Amino acid sequence: MLEAIERLYRRIMMMIGIGKVATGNDSGVIILTAAVDTQDNRLELKIQGWGEGMERWMIDYHVIHGDPALPATWDALDEILKTPLLLFPSFPDVKSGA
């Protein structure tokens, strides 16, 4: 199972433009996911790291104040998602996937 997850992780990293893939990071995180909850006056972003056996860790959390009907609110979300995450000691930065 872990081997299949590592293959998926490598494919995703290649798709989002990361040429190297960290292997054997100390955190146990294999892949990152981001979820956005929309409210009337804000977006709430949760980034989680997933490891072997569906183990998970909260990596980051943001509240983006603004009307979800306005493009500027979503632009603010895009900027957060484009910010590299310093997560893996053997890899300088991992983009969150925007």
Secondary structure as UniProt FT lines:
FT   HELIX           2..15
FT   TURN            16..17
FT   TURN            26..27
FT   STRAND          31..38
FT   STRAND          42..50
FT   HELIX           52..54
FT   STRAND          56..65
FT   TURN            68..69
FT   HELIX           71..82
FT   STRAND          84..85
FT   TURN            89..90
FT   STRAND          94..95
//
